[in-house]
Every structure is written in structure tokens, then in C-alpha cells.
Amino acid sequence: MLHRLSADDARFKSVTFTAGLNLLVADTTASSADTDSRNSAGKSSVIELVHFLLGSRATTKSLAMNKALRGITFGLDMDWPGLDQLLEVRRSGSRAKIVSLSQDVFDVPADVLFHANGGAELSVEQWTRAIERDLFGLRGDHPGVSGRTLLSYLVRRASSHGFNEPTKTFSQQSAAEASSNLAYLLGLDWQLVDGYRELAARKATRNQLQKAVNDPDWGRIVGSTADLRGQITLAEAQVERLRAQVAAFQVVPEYERLKNRADQVSRRIKQLAQEDVIDQHNLEELQAAVTETADVEVSYLEPAYREIGVILSDQIRRRFEDVKTFHHSIVRNRRRFLEEEIDELTERLSARRAERARLGEDQSRLLRELADGGALEALTALQTALGRDEAALGALRHRFEAAQTLEASARQITAKSVELQQAVDTDLQERRQQTNEAILLFSQYAQRLYGEGREAYLAIEAGRSSLSITPRIDSDDSRGINNMVIFCFDLTLAVLAHRHGRGPDFLIHDSHLYDGVDERQIAKALALAVEVTAEEDMQYIVTINTDNLGVAAQRGFDPRPYIRSPRLTDHEDGGLFGFRFKAAGKA
């Protein structure tokens, strides 16, 4: 139970709370203009300060982090399980990471930053763990259930849009996260229900990976199973070929000498072939020249002259014979020269043919020796290539497994979702006592507001993506009735959690909850809060405007015993802090 909200600034108006209903009222004054509101009175600031003192994360938008308030130390006096005296909690924006306590609620010096006079200074994280342990009964690891989230159902914040939906405490809260915490407050198997949150996280991760795979650039990093299967087949074949080559490889000690000798032989064979082409061409020309070399026929000359009446003298005939003899000598000498050249070319061709045959045998022998093995450097190169291709094959297989996992994950998530839904549905059947208690309590509270003829219940069922908890009051879906759905739902959560040791004994609502609510329901809701808090030994704190309180009074509810001081106004010094300041983010 909360007892006092205070600050070390003299201008701050301390608020004292008691058991039962506590009304913190914001008044209009005679000097207030028609356009004035009670927003500057500080009603919602009470909610923000309670959250700040109970371990909320301090951000630049936090109320206590405002430049005008950062140097003020705020305090909250409250009951604490196991303590005979009130626990005094202190925290300031200037030391937002530290919470000061009047008594050590840990009894573990190693966890405490500072001990003095029985008190302690804790980190906000340590203070949050203490709240989870002692106010909500959470022990050990409890993924999916947070003390801060549980508190947000008991102390909703308008700044986080906590009054938009009954089952959510802030607008971006996922249904899976909300259902785990609600399951805990209602006494259901929250660990089983938390499977929805884990499943949602897996689905979100898969969706991100799927987006990456669909991207033209990132998609090449993973790829599809069909493409990768073909690439793996080719890579495996290449690796097997290299493995076979390495296994059969023999290192030849004189490999380089043999290789050089084989190169020399190859070059000589090519040179002989080129020389043969030249000599063969010359041989053919010489043989043609021999054929063309012959004596000139001159026997026809003397008869020819005789026919034309010219008689050759003996002297002329002797001259012809001399010339003929000389010509015969020239032809004979030329034929002899050509035949000698032909013989020489023929011998060279024959010698090269023999040498080429011998070199061919040498070349075959050298190539056989080289083919049977190789140099050590060649083996090392093969082994390096094998290692590189094996690594590439391994990478392809990892990518294939990732692609398989990604493609199978959708089916797995769907299957797990169905399995989880069935398990939660079975658990709900086994926990009929808990669900019936919640349904009947909510219905009872709603009918107190709207009459016994109004159908009202909690619809609790296992969904595909979360545990579905839907508070329903038969209505025209007006804003006022929706707000009363939240009132009944929160009251049900608070009572059940307190009854069964899963939550503290207080519930706090901001005046926003009563905006737009019919005056009859305001009066009945406050009257119901009085009765329930008395029956359950609890505390209900509500900030409210005088006009809403006035219409409740006209409907028969007497608020006077429950109004707590101070009464806040919109005067310059009439608000909670005693002075005006600019809110964060406003000019």
C-alpha cells in the first residue's frame, strides 16, 4: 500500500494516501477562465512520479528529467512485504540510475551499492528485481513477464496511451507480450503462454531473413536450395577429381631435369621437321633441274643449210664439232654437280629421319615418366587447390543448410503455432477454476455498473498468435463504456493478483479513465471501488476533476470521506509542484 508521495522541494504539495478509495481532486477556481483546464494541476504527474519511483526507465521525456525538476528528489513511502516499518523510496533526475531506500530489502551486501544507517542505494535494475520478487512473487528467470509491465496494468499511463485498449499498456505492445503478463496476473500458465512471444520473435527474425533473401544483392549470400543443390553437386565432383589426382600423384625426384630434357627433345624434333621441309623443297628443285639438263640436238643444221643452197665448209663443220664437244662437257659437269647435291640432300634427309625416330622414342619415354608423377611443387599446388575447393564446398553446404532452415522455418512456425494453441487450450481446460474466477469477477463488476441484465464477461481462448483475452460488456461501443471496460478489467486483475500473492494491494487510475463516462457509471464505479477495496483490503487511488466528482455526487455518491489533500488547482502555484514549468518537447 502507498502512503505518501513527497519531494524535498518546499513548493511541492505532498500527497498522503490511506487504505481504500483515495481521490486526488483538481479544482477549478473562481478566477479560472472558461478555456482553462486542469491539465496543469499535476494529476497525471502523480502517475508519472509513482512510476519513476517504482523503477521506470528515465529518458529525456521523463517528467523527473525535466530541467526544472531534475534537481528535486522525490519520495514514496509504502508498505513492503516483511518490513514492520514503511519503506521510504527516494530518487531524483540528477541521479536517475540510483534508487535510495530507507531499509535494505535485499540482505545481500554484494548486490548493494551503499549501506548506511540501515538504508541502501541500489541501481534501478536491482530495485526492479526487488519489486518483481517481493511485490509480484517472481523468482528466478521469468522471460516474457516483467515487473515493469505488470505495474503498468495497475498504474496505467495516459502518456503511453495506456487507456486505448484494456489488454495493452502502451500502443506498440504486442499481443504476445501482453498475454504473457496477463496470464501471470490471472494465474494461468504464463510460461506456456510465453511460447507465443518466442514464436513471434522467431517469425520476425524469419521475415527479416526472407526480406534479405529476396533482395537481389543479399540474396546471393544465402540463395535458394534449388540453386545451391546444383552448385554443391558440381563442387563435389571437382573435389573428388582433385582428391583422386592427389591420391595417385607420385613425386619424381628429377622431375625438373626430365621436364627440361623433354622440352629440348620437343624443340629438336620441331627443328628437324623445319629443316626437312627446306631440304625436301631443294631436292625436288634439283631433281627437276637434272631432268632439264641435256645435250642440244644440232644434226638438223647441215641438211637445212644444204636445202637452201649453202654448202658448209670443212672448217665450219669443225667449228660446230668443237662447239658441240664443249657443250657436251658443260652439260655433263652440271649433271654431275646436281647429282652430287641430290645425294647430299638425300643423305641429310635420311639422317634426320633416323634422328627423329630416335628422338621420338626418347620423347615418349620422357613423357611417360613425367605422366607417372610430378614435382613436389606440383603436388603442393594440387593440395592447395583441393583445400580451397573443399572450403568452398563447405561454405556452399552451410548456405544450403541456412536456406533449408529458412524455407522450412515457415512450416515449423506454423506447426509450432498449432501445437502451442492446442497446448494452451488444454491448459485453459485444466485451469477452469482460475478462468471462471476471473470471468465471474469481471461480470460481477460490470453488472454493478450497468445492471444485472447487461451481458459482460471475459473471453479467454487460445489463439494462433497469442492467448486472446477480451473483456466484453454489451454496449454501443461508446468511449465511456470502453473506459469502464478498462476499469472493470483492471480491478479484476488487481484483485485476483492480490488475492493469490501475485501482485501488490494498490490500483491507480488517471482522470482520463473517466473522461466521457456517463455520470451514473462514474458514481457506481467509485462506490464499487469503496466496497471492493474494503473487502479485499486494498487501495484504489484515482485522480479526478471536480466536475466529474460533482456529477457523481449528484448521483448519490458522497466523495467527501475519500478526498485526499491537497486539492490541486490551475493557479500558478496551485499545481502539484507549486510552480509552472515547460514540459519536455514544448516551446
Secondary structure, DSSP 8 states (H G I E B T S, - for coil): -EEEEEESSTTS--EE--SEEEEEEE---TT--TT--SGGGTHHHHHHHHHHHTT----TTSGGGSTTTTT-EEEEEE--TT-SS-EEEEEEGGGTTEEEESS-SS--GGG-SEEETTEEEEEHHHHHHHHHHHTS---S--TT--HHHHHHHHB--GGGTTTS-TT-SSTT--HHHHHHHHHHHHTS-HHHHHHHHHHHHHHHHHHHHHHHHHSTTTHHHH--HHHHHHHHHHHHHHHHHHHHHHHH--B-TTHHHHHHHHHHHHHHHHHHHHHHHHHHHHHHHHHHHHHH------TTHHHHHHHTT----HHHHHHHHHHHHHHHHHHHHHHHHHHHHHHHHHHHHHHHHHHHHHHHHHHHHHHHHHHT-B-HHHHHHHHHHHHHHHHHHHHHHHHHHHHHHHHHHHHHHHHHHHHHHHHHHHHHHHTHHHHHHHHHHHHHHHHHHH-TTS-EEEEEEE-SSSEEEEEEE-S---HHHHHHHHHHHHHHHHHHHHHTTSS-SEEEE-GGGGTT--HHHHHHHHHHHHHHHHHHT-EEEEEEEHHHHHHHHHTT---GGGEEEEEE-SSTTTSTTSS----TT--
